């Protein structure tokens, strides 16, 4: 009997010691991604997190001068926004009624075959309410530039655009600098030849100064820097637009949005299709 009791006690102790380890293993299993491929998917259109930030994000001062509309180019204000599926369904009637902006760039495509699910709706509705509209493509440096070009022209039709296409350049993708610039130059050339207009190029201050400086003279830029002072480019390249915050708000749009303004003596019609 004594031996039986001793054996039972030992068995209980062994079970108690094993239980935490087993539970921990199950917890790890629950946290482990079920689909290793899905866990490696690149989420589209990340914010330029490395752009300089300031706790105080202010509108571009003295940029909201009222002007007349000139055909398809709404030049009433010098402010604009860019949006994508992150803003979900936008009430464009409310956006237009609020005033404040004249233009909007819409996420259209990315990489090889990604198409933003809100692009067609946003394109139709933003133009209907009188905003000048352009489309942008998020550039993926590991994807063949000619393949990306085909994705753009399948979805961005020149006759539906008020503004030239924009190429969003935020990622070098661990390719060599030479390949990065060469492939990017190829895509820009193809877009320019197809649409008959130079595309607008987008980047942010630190990325431009590190990777793009001096490579694309003669092109208009939208430059991001989330601070009270405008971007400072080391080669003094002028830029037509400054994206000054990713935390903007606007009636008719849920959550935060990117806001930008036209700089200095530039005019929106310089980007007209």
C-alpha positions in Angstrom: 0.0 0.0 0.0 2.8 2.4 0.9 4.5 1.7 -2.4 1.2 2.3 -4.2 0.7 5.7 -2.5 4.3 6.7 -3.2 3.9 5.8 -6.8 0.6 7.8 -7.1 2.3 10.9 -5.5 5.2 10.6 -7.9 2.8 10.3 -10.9 0.9 13.4 -9.8 4.2 15.4 -9.4 5.3 14.3 -12.9 1.9 15.4 -14.4 2.1 18.8 -12.6 5.6 19.4 -14.0 4.6 18.5 -17.5 1.4 20.5 -17.7 2.9 24.0 -17.9 5.3 23.0 -20.6 2.5 21.4 -22.7 0.3 24.5 -22.2 3.1 26.7 -23.3 3.7 24.6 -26.4 0.0 24.9 -27.3 0.1 28.6 -26.8 3.0 28.8 -29.2 1.1 26.7 -31.7 -1.9 29.0 -31.5 0.3 32.0 -32.2 2.2 30.4 -35.1 0.8 31.5 -38.5 -1.2 28.7 -40.1 -0.1 29.7 -43.5 3.6 30.5 -43.9 3.0 32.0 -47.3 0.3 34.4 -46.1 2.6 35.5 -43.3 5.2 36.7 -45.8 2.8 38.7 -47.9 3.9 42.4 -48.3 1.0 44.6 -47.3 0.5 47.3 -50.0 1.2 50.9 -49.7 3.0 51.3 -46.3 3.3 54.8 -45.0 6.7 56.4 -45.4 7.6 55.7 -41.7 11.1 57.0 -42.0 9.9 60.5 -43.1 10.8 63.0 -40.4 7.9 63.6 -38.0 6.9 66.4 -35.7 4.4 66.3 -32.8 2.9 69.4 -34.3 1.6 68.9 -37.9 0.3 72.0 -39.4 -1.3 72.9 -42.8 0.8 74.6 -45.3 0.2 78.2 -44.3 -1.0 80.7 -46.9 -1.7 77.9 -49.4 -5.5 78.1 -49.5 -5.9 80.9 -52.0 -9.2 80.8 -53.8 -8.9 80.7 -57.6 -11.1 79.9 -60.6 -11.6 76.5 -62.2 -9.9 76.1 -65.6 -11.6 73.3 -67.5 -10.8 69.9 -65.9 -8.2 71.4 -63.5 -9.8 72.6 -60.3 -7.4 75.3 -59.1 -9.7 76.8 -56.4 -7.4 75.6 -53.6 -3.8 74.7 -53.4 -4.4 71.8 -51.1 -5.1 68.1 -51.9 -5.1 64.6 -50.6 -4.2 61.1 -51.6 -6.3 58.1 -50.6 -6.6 54.3 -51.0 -8.6 51.3 -49.7 -7.2 52.3 -46.2 -9.9 55.0 -46.1 -12.6 52.5 -46.9 -15.7 54.0 -48.6 -15.5 57.8 -49.0 -18.5 60.1 -49.1 -17.3 62.3 -51.9 -20.3 64.6 -51.7 -19.3 65.5 -48.2 -15.7 65.9 -49.1 -16.6 68.4 -51.9 -19.0 70.3 -49.7 -16.3 70.8 -47.1 -14.1 72.6 -49.6 -10.4 73.0 -48.7 -9.0 70.8 -51.5 -8.9 70.9 -55.3 -7.1 67.6 -56.2 -6.8 64.0 -55.1 -4.4 61.2 -56.1 -5.9 57.8 -55.9 -4.1 54.5 -55.2 -4.7 52.5 -58.4 -2.0 49.8 -58.8 1.0 48.2 -57.2 3.7 45.9 -58.4 2.9 43.1 -60.8 -0.9 42.8 -60.6 -2.3 44.5 -57.5 -5.3 46.8 -58.1 -6.7 48.9 -55.3 -10.3 47.7 -54.7 -11.6 51.3 -54.2 -9.9 52.8 -57.2 -12.8 52.7 -59.7 -15.3 54.0 -57.2 -13.0 56.8 -56.0 -12.2 57.7 -59.6 -15.8 58.0 -60.7 -17.0 59.8 -57.6 -14.1 62.2 -57.1 -14.4 63.4 -60.7 -18.2 63.7 -60.4 -17.9 66.2 -57.5 -15.5 68.4 -59.4 -12.1 67.4 -58.0 -9.0 67.1 -60.3 -8.0 63.4 -60.1 -4.9 61.5 -60.8 -3.9 57.8 -60.1 -0.7 56.5 -58.5 1.2 53.3 -58.8 3.2 51.9 -55.8 6.6 50.8 -57.2 8.0 47.4 -56.2 11.8 47.3 -57.1 11.8 43.4 -57.2 9.2 43.3 -59.9 10.1 43.7 -63.6 9.4 47.3 -64.6 7.7 46.2 -67.9 5.4 44.0 -65.9 4.5 46.8 -63.6 3.9 49.1 -66.6 1.4 46.6 -68.0 -0.4 46.6 -64.7 -0.6 50.4 -64.8 -1.9 50.7 -68.4 -4.5 47.9 -67.9 -6.1 50.0 -65.1 -5.3 53.6 -65.5 -6.8 55.0 -68.7 -5.6 58.4 -69.9 -9.1 59.6 -70.9 -10.3 59.2 -67.2 -7.4 61.2 -65.7 -7.3 64.9 -65.1 -3.7 64.8 -63.7 -0.6 62.9 -64.8 0.0 59.5 -63.2 2.2 59.4 -60.1 4.8 56.8 -59.3 5.2 56.2 -55.5 8.9 55.4 -54.8 9.5 54.5 -51.1 11.3 51.1 -51.2 14.7 50.0 -52.6 13.9 46.3 -52.0 17.4 45.2 -51.2 18.4 45.3 -54.9 21.6 47.0 -55.9 21.5 50.8 -56.3 22.4 50.4 -60.0 19.5 48.0 -60.7 17.1 50.1 -58.6 17.8 53.2 -60.7 18.0 51.4 -64.0 14.6 49.6 -63.5 12.9 52.7 -62.1 14.2 54.7 -65.1 12.7 52.1 -67.4 9.3 52.3 -65.8 9.3 56.1 -65.8 10.2 56.1 -69.5 7.5 53.6 -70.4 4.8 55.6 -68.5 5.9 58.8 -70.2 5.9 57.4 -73.7 2.4 55.8 -73.2 0.6 58.8 -71.6 2.6 61.5 -73.5 3.3 63.3 -70.3 6.0 63.0 -67.6 4.7 61.2 -64.5 4.7 62.9 -61.1 7.3 61.2 -58.9 6.6 60.7 -55.1 9.1 60.0 -52.4 10.1 61.3 -48.9 13.0 63.5 -47.9 15.5 61.0 -46.5 14.8 58.3 -49.1 15.3 60.9 -51.9 18.5 62.2 -50.4 19.9 58.7 -50.0 18.8 56.9 -53.2 17.3 59.3 -55.8 19.3 62.5 -55.6 20.4 63.7 -59.0 18.9 60.9 -61.0 15.6 62.3 -62.4 16.1 65.9 -63.4 13.2 67.7 -65.1 10.5 65.7 -63.3 7.9 67.1 -60.9 8.0 65.6 -57.4 5.6 65.3 -54.5 7.8 65.1 -51.5 6.8 63.9 -48.1 8.1 65.2 -44.8 5.8 65.2 -41.7 7.0 68.2 -39.9 6.4 72.0 -39.8 9.3 72.8 -42.1 9.3 71.8 -45.8 11.6 69.0 -47.2 15.2 69.9 -47.7 16.7 68.1 -50.7 20.4 68.1 -50.9 20.5 68.9 -54.6 18.0 71.7 -54.2 15.6 70.0 -56.6 12.3 72.0 -56.6 9.2 70.0 -55.8 5.6 70.9 -56.9 3.9 69.4 -53.9 4.7 68.8 -50.2 2.9 66.0 -48.4 3.1 67.4 -44.9 1.1 65.0 -42.8 -0.3 61.5 -42.8 -2.7 62.4 -40.0 -5.0 64.8 -41.7 -8.8 64.7 -41.2 -11.6 65.6 -43.6 -15.4 65.4 -43.4 -16.6 62.4 -45.4 -13.5 60.3 -44.9 -13.0 57.9 -42.0 -9.7 57.9 -40.2 -6.5 59.7 -41.1 -5.5 60.8 -44.6 -2.4 62.2 -46.3 -2.6 65.9 -47.1 -0.4 67.9 -49.4 -0.1 71.4 -50.8 1.2 73.0 -54.0 4.4 74.9 -53.4 5.6 78.4 -54.2 4.9 79.6 -57.8 3.8 76.1 -59.0 0.3 75.6 -60.4 -1.9 72.5 -60.6 -2.3 72.8 -64.3 1.4 71.9 -64.7 0.3 68.3 -63.9 -2.7 68.3 -66.3 -3.1 65.4 -68.7 
